[in-house]
Amino acid sequence: MRRRIGSALCGLGAAALALCTVAAAPSSPARPEPKAPEAFVSLRSVDPTILQDMRYATAHTFLGERVTGYRQPVCLLTRPAAEALRTAQRTLLRQGLSLKVYDCYRPQRTVDHFVRWAKDLDDTTMKREFYPRVDKSRLFADGYIAEKSGHSRGSTVDLTIVRLPARPTRPYVPGERLVPCFAPQQERFRDNSLDMGTGYDCFDTLSHTDDPRVTGVQKAHRQLLKRTLAARGFTNLPEEWWHFTHKPELFPDTYFDFPVSKRSLSKH
């Protein structure tokens, strides 16, 4: 039908030439998604025993929604980082413990989503859980949000330690009552992690790895995580007990933007 209409217009003469041209113009091909370099692997293919709780592929985030760029809940990393995690995992398994990753490679489009959200000062849906003591207008100045992330280079991972056998993590229900991320473990959202003093992605100074207010078993758990990973070449970000980067990085100056998906590795 569309072709017959286009032919009729073309028969009307020069006045309809522009319409004819538009009707006949082929559509431009979809731009292909970028792919991961061959140095990237799925963590599950390197060590399937490491637990995965890929938060940004769910609605349980500081944004209150699944984040742009996370097509599947999979952990992608550079191979050296993944293999170093496998070695660290062997150490923990002998103690009846396991690593659990929250986030691994993070596309630049995800970071851009964070930035757009942070600039929208009216959206405070998840404030009570993730940043109850921080005014949203301070997220950039206080370093909680930035326009670039080391995660986008592929050798940074957010993770914790879980006691085995691991209890299942209860599902987050959008709209449920929120509890501050620094509340006692029995009160805040339970995700089967050892008690680290705060939950994951807690925008608060209590998340600083060596905050002096964190003592006892909470401090011991943080130090166990830090010590175990440091022995395998990981450096901790002092402001986040969960954040570690494997050194030396394969791509220290490159911020990738391929989606978090198994298909991003399909050419390997």
VENPE-V478453 format. One record per backbone hydrogen bond with DSSP energy under -0.5 kcal/mol. NH is the residue of the N-H (numbers start at 1). CO is the residue of the C=O. E is the energy in kcal/mol with one decimal. If there is no record, write none. Layout:
[[NH:CO:E] [NH:CO:E]]
//
This chain:
[[5:1:-2.2] [6:2:-2.3] [7:3:-2.2] [8:4:-2.2] [9:5:-2.1] [10:6:-2.0] [11:7:-1.3] [12:9:-1.7] [13:10:-0.9] [16:13:-1.4] [17:14:-1.7] [20:16:-2.4] [21:17:-2.5] [22:18:-2.2] [23:19:-2.5] [24:20:-1.8] [25:21:-1.3] [36:264:-2.4] [40:37:-2.1] [41:77:-3.1] [43:75:-2.8] [45:42:-0.9] [46:42:-0.8] [46:43:-0.9] [47:43:-3.1] [50:47:-1.1] [51:99:-2.0] [53:101:-3.0] [55:53:-1.5] [55:102:-1.0] [56:102:-0.5] [57:54:-1.5] [58:55:-2.1] [61:59:-1.9] [64:61:-0.8] [67:56:-2.3] [70:67:-1.6] [71:69:-1.0] [71:260:-1.2] [72:260:-1.9] [74:72:-2.0] [76:74:-0.6] [77:41:-2.3] [78:154:-2.4] [79:39:-2.8] [82:78:-2.3] [83:79:-2.8] [84:80:-1.9] [85:81:-2.0] [86:82:-1.9] [87:83:-1.7] [88:84:-2.2] [89:85:-2.7] [90:86:-1.7] [91:87:-1.3] [92:88:-1.8] [93:89:-2.8] [94:90:-1.2] [95:92:-1.8] [96:93:-1.8] [97:92:-2.2] [98:162:-2.2] [100:160:-2.0] [101:51:-2.4] [102:158:-3.1] [103:158:-1.4] [104:105:-0.6] [105:76:-2.2] [106:151:-0.9] [108:256:-1.5] [110:107:-0.8] [111:107:-1.5] [112:108:-2.5] [113:109:-1.5] [114:110:-2.2] [115:111:-2.2] [116:112:-2.4] [117:113:-2.4] [118:114:-2.7] [119:115:-1.6] [120:116:-0.7] [120:117:-1.1] [121:119:-1.3] [123:120:-1.5] [124:122:-1.1] [127:124:-1.4] [129:126:-0.9] [130:126:-2.4] [131:127:-1.7] [134:131:-1.3] [138:135:-2.6] [139:136:-1.6] [142:138:-2.9] [143:140:-1.4] [144:139:-1.7] [145:139:-1.7] [152:149:-1.4] [153:150:-1.8] [154:151:-1.5] [155:150:-0.5] [157:244:-2.9] [158:103:-3.0] [159:242:-2.2] [160:100:-2.4] [162:98:-3.1] [163:192:-0.6] [164:96:-2.7] [170:190:-0.5] [174:172:-0.6] [176:173:-2.3] [181:129:-2.3] [183:180:-1.9] [187:184:-2.4] [188:184:-2.1] [191:189:-0.5] [194:161:-3.0] [196:194:-0.7] [199:181:-1.8] [202:199:-0.9] [203:130:-2.7] [203:201:-0.8] [204:202:-1.8] [207:204:-2.0] [208:205:-1.7] [209:238:-2.1] [211:208:-2.1] [214:211:-1.9] [215:213:-0.7] [218:215:-1.0] [219:215:-1.1] [220:216:-2.2] [221:217:-2.6] [222:218:-2.0] [223:219:-2.5] [224:220:-2.1] [225:221:-2.1] [226:222:-2.6] [227:223:-3.0] [228:224:-2.5] [229:225:-2.1] [230:226:-2.5] [231:227:-1.6] [232:229:-1.5] [233:230:-1.6] [234:229:-2.1] [235:245:-2.6] [237:243:-2.2] [238:236:-0.7] [240:237:-2.2] [241:207:-1.5] [243:240:-1.5] [244:157:-2.5] [244:242:-0.5] [245:235:-2.3] [246:155:-2.8] [247:233:-2.7] [252:249:-0.6] [254:251:-1.1] [256:152:-2.4] [256:254:-0.7] [260:69:-3.1] [261:259:-1.2] [264:261:-1.3] [265:262:-1.7] [266:263:-1.4] [268:265:-2.2]]
//
